[in-house]
Amino acid sequence: MTTTPASDVTSTPLTTSAVLALAAIATAANRGARVGRLMPDWHPLAGAVVRGTARHLVTDERALFPNARDDIRACMLRVTGEDGMDHFWPLAELVAEYHDATFCTDIS
């Protein structure tokens, strides 16, 4: 899996559009919303749409909750897919995908 290192994510400016995307993603996680993601080309499921329920924000695949000092941009969204598998998606990727509409919240 290729992800953006946390140091790269947190060293870039936080734009208004990124804040709005982060807020939408965090709200989806807090509400347990249905989400969908078109998997990127580098992913083993490239081209597939994965749908599931947003569970919560975590710091890594061990599902550790972020603490007061963790930068939200370096966190991951834990999603339980329709197949029952847990997926851990880096927020740095989801922010860009949210703007491209390849990651959506509140789907049916």
C-alpha positions in Angstrom: 0.0 0.0 0.0 1.3 3.4 -0.9 0.4 6.2 1.5 1.6 9.7 2.1 3.9 9.9 5.1 2.4 11.8 8.0 5.3 14.3 8.0 4.5 15.2 4.4 0.9 15.7 5.1 1.3 17.9 8.1 4.0 20.1 6.5 1.7 21.3 3.8 -0.7 24.3 4.4 -4.1 23.5 5.6 -6.5 25.1 3.1 -10.2 26.0 3.6 -11.3 23.3 1.1 -9.2 20.7 3.0 -10.8 21.8 6.3 -14.3 21.4 4.9 -13.4 17.9 3.5 -11.9 16.9 6.8 -15.0 18.1 8.6 -17.3 16.1 6.3 -15.2 13.0 6.8 -15.0 13.4 10.6 -18.7 13.9 10.8 -19.3 10.8 8.7 -17.1 8.8 11.1 -18.9 10.3 14.2 -22.4 9.5 12.7 -21.5 6.0 11.4 -22.5 7.2 7.9 -22.4 5.0 4.8 -19.4 5.8 2.6 -18.1 4.8 -0.8 -14.7 4.9 -2.4 -13.5 4.3 -5.9 -10.2 2.5 -5.2 -7.1 4.1 -6.7 -5.0 2.6 -9.5 -2.2 1.5 -7.2 -4.5 -0.4 -4.8 -5.1 -4.2 -5.3 -8.8 -3.5 -5.7 -8.1 -0.8 -8.4 -11.2 0.4 -10.1 -13.6 -1.3 -7.6 -16.1 0.7 -5.6 -15.9 -0.2 -1.9 -18.9 0.7 0.2 -19.3 0.5 3.9 -19.9 2.1 7.2 -17.5 4.7 8.6 -16.6 3.7 12.1 -14.1 6.2 13.5 -10.8 8.0 13.0 -7.7 6.0 14.0 -4.0 6.6 14.0 -3.1 3.2 12.4 -4.4 -0.3 11.5 -4.3 -1.3 15.1 -7.4 1.0 15.4 -5.8 3.3 18.1 -7.8 6.4 18.6 -6.1 9.7 18.1 -5.1 11.7 21.2 -5.1 15.5 21.7 -1.6 15.8 20.1 -2.3 13.8 16.9 -2.8 15.8 13.7 -6.1 14.8 12.1 -4.5 14.9 8.6 -2.2 12.0 9.6 -5.1 9.8 10.8 -7.1 7.1 9.0 -10.8 6.5 8.6 -11.8 3.0 9.7 -14.5 1.6 7.4 -16.3 -1.7 7.8 -17.0 -2.8 4.2 -20.1 -4.5 3.0 -18.0 -7.6 2.8 -17.4 -7.4 6.6 -13.7 -6.5 6.2 -12.2 -3.5 7.9 -10.5 -0.9 5.7 -8.2 1.8 6.9 -8.1 4.8 4.6 -5.6 7.7 5.1 -7.4 11.0 5.5 -4.7 12.6 3.3 -5.9 10.5 0.4 -9.6 10.9 1.2 -9.4 14.7 1.2 -8.3 14.8 -2.4 -10.7 12.0 -3.3 -13.6 13.9 -1.6 -13.0 16.9 -3.9 -12.7 14.6 -6.9 -15.9 12.8 -5.9 -14.1 9.4 -5.9 -14.8 9.3 -2.1 -18.4 10.1 -1.0 -20.2 10.2 2.4 -23.8 9.6 3.1 -24.4 7.2 0.2 -27.5 4.9 0.0 
